[in-house]
Amino acid sequence: MKNTFWKGLRGQFFAVGLISVALLAVSVVVTCVFVIRTAMYGQVRVELEGCVEYLQNYYNGMEGDFKLVVNEDRSGSIYKGDKDITNDYTLLDIFSESFDADVSIFCTNVRALTTFRDENGERMINTGTSAIVSGDVYEGGHDAFYSNVLIGEDKYFAYYRPILNSDGSVFGMYGVCRNAANVNRGVNRTILPIILLFAVASVLIALATGAEAGKTVKMLNVLNRFMEKVAKSDFEVDLPEKMISSDDEIGVLARTGKQMQNSIRKLVNYDALTEVHNRRYAVNELREVCRSAEEEGTEFCVAIGDIDFFKKVNDTYGHDAGDIVLKEVAAVFRRRMGGQGFIARWGGEEFLFVFTNCSLEQALSVLTEVIDDIRSLEIEYEGQIISPRVSMGLVQGERGDNEEQCVKKADDLLYYAKEHGRNRLVTNDIMESEVNASDEPGSADS
């Protein structure tokens, strides 16, 4: 009976189907694992580079160059211009918390300020980097990203950038590191369900091939092409509706594939906490919006929003409360944006708004309603009421602008809003009118 089954057409198709689907599952899983790992590693790099960028911009905003001053007791102090920053860890600790990373400032290749602590809780100052990092960044004078930097006994993802003084000399380096073990645990948690999913689905498909061999092979070819495209981050590819709605094993696998496609899309394109798009997605989409505006003359607007005094919320109520505030505020943003563009978490408590096929007046109207909604928002947390506020900068996109220029213009207006009262929305027209008013004779600033 056993030999008869395997000699028959049904048994042969079962064997061929089982082997074929197993190979398909392995190839797709391996490809997906590679894509997910690459995407998450890339996201880590983008986030670390963004942290270095913010750090550099902060210190560039201070007058003067970095310098090392040797004290009478032969100890050293780090100055930025005339300010001694040797023990100023406020900013570094904020960055470390916001970006889930350790931050260091190096004098040459030696840590002068750092959030790294040893087993006794002491900051790991006066420790050096490897010869490779020192050669690439301090001596080579260019940025570098590493996925296997060893600090103490742990491996880290690290991004380094040289600190350049006004005369072009290299004072040291900025360094931002994230523990590799934490990142890899997240990758493994994502990969395991996919592997289990494909293991089960492979058996189901193989069982169906005996009865409908020809149709099954044809469907597998369609499914294979779909999986290959998903593995290459093509999230617009779709499957025939007939296959998705089918009640047999092929339908199960097709729906599983769609779920996997949506899961990977969400993992790669969305912020897990706020459920809005992440920075990686926003950069790519804004680039396309700018390209469309350049080629077709379509209108668009860009805004940057920031939750006012968010650090105070974390310090007063705790980070769990801060997470709730981020989610509630993001929910208001999503509700008001509707289908007029997209919103993304730009970093920390900052959000990017991109309005497509939209005039400045229309975007201004929407964001005015957003700010009004936030002003009326009351978030209850452990018996206390948190009333968040936001500041925003809004610009009309111009033909020829790239994504960096658009964000920079909006960010400058956000900075103006922060410096002039917060809890408000600022456009170029609003800022110019306020500046002109302050310059008139008899004004408060004259």
ZARO-975156 format. One line per 3 residues: number of its first residue (from 1); for each residue x, y, z of N, C-alpha, C. Coordinates in pm, whole numbers, plus 50000, padded with zeros to 5 digits. Layout:
<pts>
NUM> X Y Z X Y Z X Y Z | ...
</pts>
This chain:
<pts>
1> 50084 49879 50000 50000 50000 50000 50087 50124 50000 | 50191 50119 50080 50283 50233 50089 50353 50256 49956 | 50405 50146 49896 50475 50159 49768 50380 50203 49658
4> 50255 50151 49660 50156 50190 49560 50129 50339 49564 | 50118 50396 49686 50092 50541 49699 50203 50624 49636 | 50327 50588 49666 50438 50669 49617 50461 50649 49467
7> 50415 50531 49413 50430 50510 49269 50318 50579 49191 | 50211 50609 49258 50099 50674 49191 50123 50822 49170 | 50038 50882 49080 50052 51024 49046 50033 51113 49168
10> 49935 51074 49250 49909 51157 49370 50030 51160 49462 | 50091 51041 49483 50209 51036 49570 50326 51113 49512 | 50344 51099 49377 50455 51171 49314 50434 51323 49326
13> 50312 51367 49302 50285 51511 49315 50300 51557 49460 | 50260 51467 49551 50276 51502 49693 50423 51522 49726 | 50507 51426 49679 50650 51435 49706 50711 51558 49641
16> 50678 51576 49513 50732 51693 49441 50683 51823 49504 | 50553 51824 49538 50498 51945 49600 50561 51975 49733 | 50581 51867 49813 50641 51888 49945 50783 51944 49933
19> 50861 51883 49843 50999 51928 49826 51003 52070 49770 | 50919 52094 49668 50919 52226 49602 50879 52337 49698 | 50771 52311 49772 50724 52415 49864 50822 52437 49978
22> 50885 52326 50022 50986 52341 50128 51101 52429 50081 | 51145 52404 49957 51254 52486 49902 51210 52631 49886 | 51085 52649 49839 51032 52784 49825 51029 52856 49960
25> 50979 52782 50061 50969 52844 50194 51106 52883 50247 | 51202 52793 50230 51337 52822 50278 51394 52945 50207 | 51378 52948 50074 51435 53060 49998 51370 53192 50036
28> 51237 53189 50053 51167 53313 50088 51200 53356 50230 | 51204 53257 50321 51236 53291 50461 51376 53349 50470 | 51471 53284 50402 51608 53335 50404 51613 53477 50348
31> 51543 53497 50237 51541 53631 50177 51476 53733 50269 | 51364 53692 50331 51294 53783 50423 51380 53816 50545 | 51448 53712 50595 51538 53736 50709 51643 53839 50671
34> 51699 53822 50552 51800 53917 50506 51743 54057 50492 | 51623 54065 50432 51560 54197 50412 51528 54264 50545 | 51471 54185 50638 51434 54243 50768 51558 54287 50845
37> 51661 54199 50847 51782 54236 50918 51847 54359 50856 | 51852 54361 50721 51911 54477 50653 51833 54603 50682 | 51699 54592 50677 51614 54709 50701 51632 54762 50843
40> 51635 54670 50942 51647 54714 51080 51786 54770 51109 | 51889 54707 51050 52024 54760 51067 52033 54899 51002 | 51969 54911 50884 51970 55041 50819 51899 55147 50902
43> 51787 55105 50966 51713 55198 51051 51799 55241 51170 | 51874 55146 51227 51964 55179 51338 52066 55283 51293 | 52121 55262 51173 52220 55356 51122 52158 55495 51106
46> 52037 55501 51047 51971 55630 51027 51947 55700 51161 | 51902 55623 51261 51874 55684 51391 52002 55732 51458 | 52109 55652 51452 52235 55694 51513 52293 55816 51441
49> 52282 55816 51308 52332 55931 51233 52251 56056 51267 | 52120 56038 51284 52036 56152 51323 52075 56207 51459 | 52108 56116 51552 52151 56160 51685 52280 56240 51676
52> 52376 56190 51596 52502 56264 51577 52473 56401 51515 | 52379 56405 51420 52346 56531 51355 52293 56632 51455 | 52198 56587 51542 52143 56677 51643 52252 56722 51739
55> 52338 56627 51778 52446 56660 51871 52538 56765 51810 | 52577 56744 51685 52666 56839 51618 52600 56977 51605 | 52472 56977 51566 52402 57105 51550 52395 57181 51682
58> 52377 57107 51792 52370 57174 51922 52502 57244 51954 | 52611 57171 51941 52740 57231 51976 52785 57336 51873 | 52743 57319 51746 52774 57421 51647 52702 57552 51678
61> 52591 57541 51753 52518 57661 51791 52586 57738 51903 | 52687 57679 51966 52762 57748 52071 52882 57820 52009 | 52915 57933 52061 53025 58012 52006 53159 57945 52036
64> 53254 57962 51941 53391 57919 51964 53416 57775 51925 | 53544 57736 51933 53587 57602 51896 53602 57514 52021 | 53608 57384 51998 53646 57291 52104 53795 57308 52135
67> 53831 57297 52261 53973 57301 52296 53994 57228 52429 | 54115 57179 52446 54154 57111 52569 54242 57206 52649 | 54204 57231 52773 54281 57320 52860 54340 57234 52973
70> 54473 57240 52988 54541 57164 53093 54544 57250 53220 | 54489 57198 53329 54482 57270 53455 54613 57259 53532 | 54622 57336 53641 54746 57336 53720 54776 57198 53780
73> 54671 57121 53810 54693 56987 53864 54716 56883 53756 | 54739 56931 53632 54770 56849 53515 54649 56772 53464 | 54531 56800 53523 54408 56743 53468 54365 56827 53348
76> 54277 56773 53268 54232 56844 53149 54086 56884 53158 | 54053 56997 53097 53914 57043 53089 53882 57070 52943 | 53758 57034 52904 53712 57055 52767 53629 57183 52762
79> 53666 57270 52670 53595 57397 52651 53533 57402 52513 | 53414 57465 52505 53356 57504 52375 53350 57655 52377 | 53446 57717 52304 53463 57861 52316 53513 57892 52455
82> 53441 57977 52527 53480 58014 52663 53406 57934 52769 | 53322 57837 52727 53242 57762 52823 53306 57629 52855 | 53322 57601 52984 53375 57472 53028 53261 57370 53027
85> 53272 57270 52941 53165 57170 52930 53209 57035 52985 | 53318 57033 53061 53376 56907 53107 53275 56822 53183 | 53193 56884 53266 53099 56806 53347 52954 56836 53310
88> 52933 56889 53190 52798 56922 53144 52739 56802 53070 | 52664 56719 53143 52609 56596 53084 52460 56606 53057 | 52402 56721 53079 52256 56732 53063 52212 56690 52924
91> 52274 56750 52821 52235 56720 52683 52264 56575 52649 | 52383 56526 52686 52421 56390 52649 52325 56288 52710 | 52284 56309 52836 52193 56216 52900 52054 56220 52835
94> 52011 56340 52791 51883 56352 52720 51890 56275 52588 | 51998 56294 52515 52016 56224 52388 52017 56074 52410 | 52086 56031 52514 52096 55888 52542 51959 55828 52567
97> 51876 55898 52642 51741 55851 52670 51655 55853 52546 | 51659 55963 52470 51571 55981 52355 51601 55881 52244 | 51728 55853 52222 51768 55768 52109 51803 55626 52152
100> 51784 55592 52281 51820 55459 52331 51962 55424 52288 | 52054 55514 52315 52193 55496 52271 52285 55565 52370 | 52413 55522 52368 52515 55589 52449 52590 55688 52363
103> 52617 55806 52421 52675 55918 52347 52810 55954 52409 | 52908 55983 52322 53041 56022 52370 53095 56138 52286 | 53174 56222 52353 53252 56325 52283 53399 56295 52311
106> 53477 56284 52204 53616 56245 52215 53707 56365 52195 | 53811 56370 52275 53925 56461 52250 54032 56373 52186 | 54066 56401 52064 54143 56309 51977 54065 56178 51972
109> 54122 56068 52022 54048 55941 52020 54019 55891 52162 | 54012 55985 52259 53989 55951 52399 53857 56013 52445 | 53772 55935 52511 53644 55985 52559 53664 56092 52665
112> 53614 56212 52634 53621 56321 52730 53490 56336 52805 | 53377 56314 52734 53244 56314 52796 53173 56191 52741 | 53097 56121 52825 53030 56000 52777 52916 55962 52870
115> 52818 55891 52813 52710 55834 52893 52738 55688 52927 | 52846 55631 52872 52887 55496 52909 52928 55494 53056 | 52887 55390 53125 52927 55374 53265 52984 55234 53285
118> 53080 55225 53377 53139 55095 53405 53054 55021 53507 | 53100 54904 53552 53023 54821 53643 52998 54888 53778 | 53079 54991 53810 53060 55065 53935 52973 55188 53918
121> 52922 55209 53796 52837 55324 53770 52913 55451 53737 | 53045 55442 53724 53126 55559 53693 53132 55578 53541 | 53130 55703 53498 53139 55730 53355 53276 55687 53302
124> 53276 55627 53184 53399 55567 53129 53480 55672 53051 | 53514 55781 53119 53597 55883 53054 53743 55835 53050 | 53818 55899 52963 53961 55867 52945 53983 55726 52891
127> 53879 55670 52824 53896 55543 52753 53900 55571 52604 | 53971 55489 52531 53992 55516 52390 53911 55428 52298 | 53919 55458 52167 53854 55377 52065 53958 55284 52003
130> 53910 55197 51915 54001 55107 51845 54083 55185 51743 | 54193 55123 51699 54278 55187 51598 54203 55207 51467 | 54109 55116 51437 54033 55128 51312 53945 55251 51316
133> 53869 55269 51426 53782 55387 51438 53865 55514 51436 | 53973 55516 51512 54059 55633 51518 54115 55667 51380 | 54157 55564 51306 54213 55587 51174 54110 55637 51074
136> 53989 55577 51079 53884 55617 50983 53830 55757 51010 | 53804 55786 51137 53729 55908 51171 53822 56021 51214 | 53903 55998 51320 53988 56106 51370 54099 56142 51271
139> 54170 56039 51223 54278 56066 51128 54227 56082 50986 | 54125 56003 50949 54072 56011 50812 53980 56130 50791 | 53919 56179 50898 53837 56300 50888 53702 56280 50822
142> 53643 56159 50830 53511 56139 50770 53425 56051 50860 | 53291 56055 50837 53197 55976 50916 53220 55827 50891 | 53182 55746 50990 53192 55602 50974 53088 55533 51062
145> 53028 55426 51005 52930 55345 51079 52986 55205 51094 | 52975 55148 51215 53026 55015 51241 52916 54932 51307 | 52912 54803 51272 52810 54715 51328 52867 54619 51432
148> 52995 54633 51463 53055 54537 51557 53165 54603 51642 | 53138 54721 51693 53236 54788 51780 53232 54724 51919 | 53346 54687 51970 53356 54625 52103 53388 54732 52206
151> 53297 54751 52302 53318 54846 52411 53297 54768 52540 | 53402 54758 52618 53399 54669 52733 53390 54526 52684 | 53287 54455 52727 53268 54317 52682 53151 54305 52587
154> 53089 54416 52548 52970 54413 52463 53000 54469 52325 | 52923 54418 52226 52933 54471 52090 52823 54575 52067 | 52857 54676 51987 52766 54787 51963 52760 54820 51815
157> 52644 54875 51773 52637 54949 51650 52682 55092 51684 | 52767 55150 51601 52822 55281 51636 52835 55370 51513 | 52806 55499 51535 52825 55599 51429 52916 55709 51485
160> 53023 55739 51410 53120 55839 51454 53130 55949 51349 | 53155 56070 51398 53176 56186 51309 53287 56272 51367 | 53381 56316 51283 53489 56401 51335 53437 56537 51380
163> 53498 56592 51485 53468 56728 51532 53569 56823 51467 | 53519 56908 51380 53605 57001 51308 53597 57140 51369 | 53710 57200 51399 53714 57338 51444 53714 57432 51325
166> 53704 57561 51352 53691 57660 51245 53812 57666 51154 | 53928 57626 51202 54048 57627 51118 54064 57498 51037 | 53967 57411 51045 53972 57286 50969 54041 57172 51043
169> 54095 57198 51160 54163 57092 51236 54060 57001 51302 | 54098 56876 51324 54009 56779 51388 54040 56775 51537 | 53940 56817 51618 53959 56818 51763 53940 56677 51820
172> 53842 56607 51769 53809 56474 51821 53695 56414 51743 | 53603 56350 51811 53494 56282 51743 53366 56288 51826 | 53250 56286 51756 53123 56255 51818 53101 56105 51797
175> 53052 56035 51897 53024 55893 51884 52892 55857 51950 | 52808 55781 51876 52679 55734 51930 52672 55584 51908 | 52641 55507 52014 52644 55361 52008 52513 55302 52062
178> 52469 55193 52000 52353 55118 52048 52392 54973 52065 | 52351 54912 52175 52390 54775 52207 52339 54680 52100 | 52431 54604 52039 52396 54514 51928 52305 54401 51975
181> 52321 54355 52098 52239 54244 52149 52092 54283 52152 | 52062 54408 52191 51922 54453 52195 51862 54458 52055 | 51942 54508 51959 51894 54515 51821 51868 54376 51766
184> 51961 54284 51787 51946 54149 51732 51831 54073 51796 | 51802 54102 51922 51686 54037 51985 51558 54079 51914 | 51549 54207 51877 51432 54253 51803 51421 54187 51667
187> 51535 54169 51600 51535 54101 51470 51487 53957 51486 | 51538 53888 51586 51502 53747 51606 51354 53731 51641 | 51300 53823 51721 51157 53816 51756 51070 53832 51631
190> 51117 53909 51535 51041 53930 51412 51054 53811 51318 | 51171 53750 51314 51198 53642 51218 51131 53511 51258 | 51128 53478 51386 51079 53348 51430 50935 53320 51385
193> 50839 53413 51401 50702 53384 51354 50697 53358 51204 | 50780 53429 51127 50781 53408 50982 50829 53267 50949 | 50933 53221 51018 50984 53085 50994 50877 52981 51030
196> 50812 52998 51146 50708 52904 51186 50590 52907 51090 | 50556 53027 51045 50445 53045 50954 50469 52970 50824 | 50588 52985 50770 50619 52918 50645 50633 52767 50662
199> 50680 52722 50776 50690 52578 50800 50552 52513 50796 | 50453 52576 50861 50316 52523 50861 50254 52534 50722 | 50271 52651 50661 50208 52674 50530 50263 52579 50424
202> 50391 52544 50431 50452 52454 50332 50384 52317 50334 | 50357 52265 50454 50292 52135 50465 50150 52141 50409 | 50078 52248 50440 49941 52262 50391 49935 52264 50238
205> 50028 52338 50178 50028 52346 50032 50062 52211 49970 | 50158 52140 50029 50197 52011 49975 50080 51913 49976 | 49994 51916 50079 49880 51825 50089 49778 51852 49978
208> 49770 51975 49930 49672 52010 49827 49717 51973 49687 | 49844 51950 49666 49894 51927 49530 49849 51797 49469 | 49821 51694 49550 49780 51564 49497 49652 51572 49416
211> 49553 51649 49463 49422 51655 49398 49419 51753 49281 | 49486 51862 49293 49480 51966 49189 49622 52008 49152 | 49698 51914 49098 49840 51937 49074 49864 52053 48978
214> 49799 52051 48864 49826 52155 48764 49793 52294 48813 | 49673 52307 48873 49633 52438 48921 49722 52484 49037 | 49762 52389 49120 49847 52423 49234 49983 52476 49189
217> 50042 52407 49090 50171 52451 49039 50161 52592 48982 | 50054 52617 48908 50035 52750 48850 50022 52855 48959 | 49946 52823 49064 49929 52918 49174 50059 52940 49251
220> 50136 52831 49264 50264 52845 49334 50358 52939 49259 | 50354 52933 49128 50438 53024 49049 50398 53170 49074 | 50267 53192 49078 50218 53328 49107 50262 53371 49247
223> 50246 53280 49343 50282 53312 49481 50433 53333 49496 | 50509 53255 49424 50654 53269 49429 50698 53407 49384 | 50640 53453 49273 50674 53588 49223 50634 53695 49325
226> 50521 53675 49390 50476 53770 49492 50576 53775 49608 | 50617 53657 49659 50709 53653 49771 50845 53715 49736 | 50890 53689 49615 51019 53745 49573 51013 53898 49573
229> 50901 53953 49526 50887 54098 49523 50876 54156 49664 | 50803 54087 49750 50792 54134 49889 50929 54130 49955 | 51004 54024 49926 51139 54011 49984 51230 54122 49936
232> 51197 54182 49821 51276 54294 49768 51214 54428 49805 | 51125 54426 49906 51061 54548 49960 50964 54611 49861 | 50904 54529 49771 50798 54579 49684 50666 54555 49756
235> 50617 54656 49827 50497 54641 49907 50369 54677 49830 | 50380 54715 49703 50264 54746 49621 50216 54624 49544 | 50297 54520 49534 50258 54399 49461 50139 54333 49529
238> 50050 54275 49450 49930 54214 49506 49909 54076 49447 | 49820 53999 49507 49781 53867 49459 49641 53873 49402 | 49608 53783 49308 49472 53780 49253 49369 53759 49363
241> 49258 53830 49353 49153 53821 49454 49099 53679 49467 | 49092 53608 49353 49041 53472 49355 49128 53382 49442 | 49259 53403 49436 49350 53323 49517 49337 53358 49664
244> 49326 53487 49695 49317 53531 49835 49187 53481 49899 | 49078 53481 49822 48947 53442 49877 48924 53292 49874 | 49017 53216 49816 49001 53070 49808 49004 53008 49947
247> 48926 52901 49965 48917 52836 50095 49018 52723 50113 | 49096 52692 50010 49190 52582 50022 49323 52630 50079 | 49422 52537 50080 49551 52568 50142 49624 52682 50070
250> 49606 52689 49938 49669 52797 49863 49614 52932 49910 | 49484 52935 49936 49425 53059 49989 49481 53095 50124 | 49503 52994 50210 49563 53017 50341 49701 53079 50326
253> 49782 53019 50237 49918 53070 50218 49917 53210 50158 | 49821 53232 50066 49812 53365 50004 49779 53470 50108 | 49683 53441 50196 49648 53538 50301 49763 53554 50401
256> 49831 53443 50428 49949 53451 50516 50056 53541 50454 | 50074 53524 50322 50170 53610 50252 50132 53756 50262 | 50001 53785 50248 49956 53924 50261 49979 53976 50402
259> 49953 53890 50501 49979 53931 50639 50127 53958 50661 | 50210 53872 50605 50354 53893 50616 50395 54022 50546 | 50336 54045 50427 50365 54169 50355 50329 54290 50439
262> 50210 54285 50501 50168 54397 50585 50255 54410 50709 | 50295 54294 50766 50380 54297 50886 50516 54359 50855 | 50574 54316 50742 50705 54371 50705 50693 54519 50669
265> 50584 54552 50597 50563 54693 50562 50553 54778 50689 | 50477 54726 50788 50462 54801 50912 50593 54810 50987 | 50668 54700 50988 50797 54699 51058 50894 54798 50995
268> 50896 54800 50862 50994 54883 50791 50949 55029 50784 | 50817 55054 50774 50768 55188 50743 50701 55261 50859 | 50672 55191 50970 50593 55254 51077 50668 55257 51210
271> 50636 55357 51289 50689 55369 51424 50602 55283 51517 | 50664 55192 51590 50589 55095 51669 50506 55160 51779 | 50555 55268 51838 50485 55330 51951 50363 55409 51906
274> 50382 55500 51811 50276 55595 51773 50191 55546 51657 | 50237 55441 51586 50166 55384 51471 50152 55482 51355 | 50236 55585 51353 50249 55667 51233 50376 55624 51161
277> 50397 55676 51040 50515 55637 50964 50643 55677 51040 | 50751 55604 51009 50878 55636 51072 50962 55726 50981 | 51079 55763 51030 51163 55859 50957 51211 55802 50824
280> 51245 55672 50821 51293 55611 50698 51189 55625 50587 | 51064 55592 50620 50957 55604 50521 50939 55750 50479 | 50940 55840 50577 50914 55981 50547 51019 56040 50453
283> 51145 56005 50475 51252 56056 50389 51230 56011 50244 | 51199 55884 50226 51179 55831 50091 51056 55892 50023 | 50946 55902 50098 50823 55956 50039 50834 56105 50010
286> 50897 56180 50101 50914 56323 50077 51003 56346 49956 | 51102 56260 49936 51187 56270 49817 51102 56255 49690 | 51007 56161 49693 50919 56141 49577 50825 56260 49558
289> 50776 56316 49668 50688 56433 49659 50763 56551 49595 | 50890 56570 49637 50971 56677 49579 50998 56652 49431 | 51021 56528 49396 51044 56495 49255 50919 56522 49171
292> 50803 56484 49224 50677 56507 49153 50651 56657 49136 | 50682 56735 49240 50663 56880 49232 50754 56940 49125 | 50876 56889 49117 50972 56939 49018 50929 56904 48876
295> 50880 56781 48856 50848 56735 48721 50707 56774 48677 | 50612 56777 48770 50473 56799 48732 50415 56928 48788 | 50488 56996 48874 50441 57123 48929 50332 57109 49033
298> 50321 56992 49098 50218 56973 49200 50252 57051 49327 | 50146 57094 49395 50165 57169 49519 50184 57073 49637 | 50264 57116 49733 50276 57038 49856 50327 57130 49968
301> 50303 57088 50090 50348 57164 50207 50414 57067 50306 | 50506 57122 50384 50578 57043 50483 50574 57117 50616 | 50550 57041 50723 50548 57100 50857 50623 57009 50954
304> 50685 57072 51053 50748 56999 51164 50675 57041 51292 | 50627 56941 51368 50561 56969 51494 50639 56909 51610 | 50638 56974 51723 50715 56929 51839 50629 56948 51964
307> 50625 56845 52050 50548 56856 52174 50625 56944 52272 | 50563 57050 52317 50629 57146 52407 50656 57082 52544 | 50775 57110 52594 50814 57068 52729 50792 56918 52752
310> 50823 56839 52649 50801 56695 52660 50894 56633 52765 | 51015 56684 52774 51107 56632 52876 51049 56650 53016 | 50978 56761 53036 50918 56787 53166 50810 56682 53197
313> 50738 56638 53094 50638 56531 53114 50707 56404 53161 | 50816 56367 53092 50891 56247 53132 50947 56259 53273 | 51003 56377 53303 51065 56397 53434 50961 56398 53546
316> 50841 56452 53517 50739 56468 53620 50657 56341 53640 | 50616 56279 53528 50523 56165 53537 50588 56031 53504 | 50706 56033 53441 50771 55908 53402 50758 55882 53253
319> 50841 55791 53205 50845 55764 53060 50722 55691 53011 | 50655 55614 53099 50530 55550 53056 50426 55657 53022 | 50421 55760 53103 50329 55871 53074 50370 55941 52945
322> 50501 55958 52926 50548 56021 52803 50507 55942 52681 | 50513 55808 52689 50470 55724 52577 50322 55742 52549 | 50242 55751 52655 50098 55771 52637 50070 55904 52570
325> 50141 56008 52612 50125 56140 52550 50160 56134 52401 | 50270 56068 52369 50309 56056 52227 50200 55986 52147 | 50144 55877 52201 50041 55803 52128 49913 55885 52112
328> 49871 55955 52219 49748 56034 52212 49761 56152 52116 | 49876 56219 52121 49899 56332 52030 49905 56282 51886 | 49974 56170 51865 49983 56114 51729 49845 56075 51677
331> 49757 56028 51765 49622 55991 51723 49545 56113 51674 | 49563 56226 51740 49501 56351 51694 49556 56389 51557 | 49688 56379 51542 49751 56411 51412 49693 56323 51301
334> 49683 56192 51326 49632 56100 51223 49488 56133 51187 | 49406 56161 51287 49265 56189 51263 49246 56314 51177 | 49324 56417 51202 49308 56542 51129 49371 56536 50989
337> 49478 56460 50975 49544 56453 50844 49456 56384 50740 | 49382 56282 50782 49295 56213 50688 49373 56162 50569 | 49324 56187 50448 49391 56143 50326 49462 56256 50255
340> 49506 56356 50330 49565 56475 50267 49717 56466 50252 | 49775 56355 50293 49919 56338 50286 49959 56231 50385 | 50068 56254 50455 50108 56156 50556 50180 56227 50670
343> 50188 56153 50781 50255 56205 50901 50354 56100 50946 | 50468 56144 51000 50571 56051 51045 50633 56102 51174 | 50675 56006 51256 50752 56044 51375 50895 56070 51330
346> 50937 56194 51341 51067 56236 51288 51179 56203 51385 | 51149 56197 51513 51251 56166 51613 51209 56219 51749 | 51214 56133 51851 51176 56180 51984 51031 56226 51986
349> 51009 56353 52021 50874 56409 52024 50843 56495 51901 | 50924 56485 51796 50902 56562 51674 50827 56479 51570 | 50736 56546 51496 50658 56480 51393 50667 56561 51263
352> 50672 56490 51152 50677 56552 51019 50541 56535 50952 | 50488 56647 50898 50364 56645 50822 50395 56679 50677 | 50345 56599 50584 50362 56628 50442 50223 56629 50378
355> 50184 56744 50325 50055 56761 50258 50078 56755 50108 | 50011 56663 50038 50026 56650 49894 49906 56710 49823 | 49933 56774 49704 49828 56841 49627 49749 56936 49718
358> 49823 57017 49788 49762 57099 49892 49829 57236 49895 | 49748 57343 49904 49802 57478 49914 49842 57509 50058 | 49915 57619 50075 49955 57660 50209 49833 57694 50294
361> 49733 57756 50232 49612 57793 50307 49538 57670 50358 | 49531 57566 50273 49463 57444 50316 49539 57375 50430 | 49672 57366 50414 49753 57303 50519 49745 57383 50649
364> 49746 57517 50636 49737 57604 50754 49605 57580 50827 | 49497 57563 50751 49366 57538 50812 49366 57406 50888 | 49421 57302 50827 49424 57171 50893 49506 57177 51021
367> 49627 57234 51015 49715 57236 51130 49663 57328 51241 | 49589 57432 51202 49526 57517 51303 49424 57435 51384 | 49348 57352 51313 49253 57264 51381 49327 57161 51468
370> 49441 57114 51417 49522 57019 51495 49563 57082 51628 | 49618 57203 51622 49664 57270 51744 49547 57296 51838 | 49431 57334 51782 49313 57355 51866 49270 57225 51935
373> 49276 57114 51860 49241 56985 51920 49337 56949 52033 | 49466 56974 52010 49566 56942 52113 49543 57029 52237 | 49508 57155 52216 49484 57245 52330 49369 57196 52418
376> 49272 57127 52356 49159 57077 52433 49181 56934 52482 | 49298 56876 52449 49326 56737 52486 49368 56729 52632 | 49302 56643 52705 49337 56617 52845 49360 56467 52861
379> 49480 56430 52903 49519 56289 52914 49528 56254 53062 | 49448 56158 53103 49449 56116 53243 49555 56010 53264 | 49638 56029 53363 49742 55932 53395 49757 55923 53546
382> 49720 55807 53599 49731 55780 53743 49668 55891 53827 | 49546 55929 53785 49471 56027 53861 49509 56171 53836 | 49604 56195 53747 49645 56331 53715 49615 56361 53568
385> 49596 56488 53538 49563 56531 53402 49686 56595 53337 | 49723 56544 53221 49832 56601 53143 49772 56672 53022 | 49806 56799 53006 49753 56879 52894 49868 56917 52802
388> 49894 56836 52701 50008 56865 52612 49980 56983 52521 | 50086 57044 52473 50079 57153 52374 50184 57125 52267 | 50161 57180 52149 50256 57158 52040 50292 57291 51973
391> 50411 57295 51919 50456 57405 51834 50484 57350 51696 | 50458 57433 51593 50474 57385 51456 50532 57493 51366 | 50608 57446 51267 50655 57532 51159 50607 57474 51028
394> 50543 57558 50943 50481 57513 50817 50536 57594 50700 | 50575 57523 50592 50623 57590 50472 50554 57533 50349 | 50542 57617 50247 50497 57572 50115 50619 57518 50040
397> 50608 57395 49988 50717 57339 49910 50737 57415 49780 | 50860 57431 49740 50892 57502 49616 50959 57409 49518 | 50933 57430 49390 50997 57350 49287 51148 57368 49296
400> 51218 57258 49289 51364 57264 49301 51413 57231 49439 | 51325 57238 49541 51366 57202 49678 51378 57050 49689 | 51480 57003 49760 51486 56861 49792 51430 56840 49932
403> 51426 56713 49975 51363 56682 50102 51435 56747 50220 | 51569 56757 50213 51644 56817 50323 51614 56966 50335 | 51603 57033 50220 51575 57177 50223 51436 57204 50279
406> 51339 57121 50239 51203 57140 50290 51198 57125 50442 | 51261 57019 50492 51260 56994 50636 51334 57106 50709 | 51445 57153 50652 51523 57260 50716 51439 57388 50729
409> 51365 57422 50623 51282 57544 50629 51174 57530 50736 | 51108 57413 50740 51005 57392 50841 51065 57392 50981 | 51182 57334 50995 51248 57325 51125 51288 57464 51175
412> 51331 57551 51084 51366 57688 51123 51243 57761 51177 | 51128 57739 51113 51005 57803 51161 50961 57743 51295 | 50981 57613 51311 50952 57551 51440 51039 57613 51549
415> 51165 57634 51518 51256 57695 51615 51205 57835 51653 | 51157 57910 51552 51103 58043 51579 50981 58033 51671 | 50894 57935 51643 50775 57917 51727 50815 57883 51870
418> 50918 57801 51887 50966 57765 52020 51023 57886 52094 | 51093 57970 52018 51158 58086 52079 51061 58200 52105 | 50942 58194 52046 50847 58305 52059 50713 58257 52114
421> 50718 58187 52224 50597 58158 52297 50550 58015 52299 | 50594 57930 52203 50549 57791 52193 50396 57785 52173 | 50342 57664 52171 50198 57642 52161 50138 57722 52045
424> 50204 57714 51927 50158 57795 51815 50209 57736 51684 | 50149 57786 51576 50187 57747 51440 50245 57869 51370 | 50361 57852 51307 50429 57963 51241 50455 57929 51095
427> 50421 58024 51007 50458 58017 50865 50553 58133 50836 | 50607 58136 50715 50694 58248 50679 50622 58382 50691 | 50496 58384 50646 50419 58510 50652 50399 58556 50796
430> 50367 58460 50884 50345 58495 51024 50474 58547 51086 | 50586 58479 51060 50714 58521 51118 50751 58659 51065 | 50737 58681 50934 50776 58810 50876 50689 58923 50930
433> 50559 58898 50946 50472 59003 50999 50508 59038 51143 | 50546 58936 51222 50585 58963 51361 50717 59038 51367 | 50810 59001 51280 50938 59070 51277 50919 59215 51235
436> 50837 59237 51130 50812 59373 51082 50742 59456 51189 | 50648 59393 51260 50577 59466 51364 50672 59509 51477 | 50766 59420 51509 50860 59453 51617 50956 59563 51576
439> 50975 59581 51444 51067 59684 51394 51002 59820 51380 | 50867 59828 51391 50797 59956 51374 50824 60048 51494 | 50831 60179 51470 50851 60273 51580 50739 60260 51685
442> 50780 60258 51808 50682 60248 51916 50646 60107 51953 | 50704 60007 51881 50675 59867 51913 50745 59831 52044 | 50704 59716 52094 50759 59672 52224 50910 59649 52218
445> 50961 59613 52099 51102 59581 52088 51186 59700 52045 | 51122 59811 52009 51200 59926 51959 51259 60008 52070
</pts>
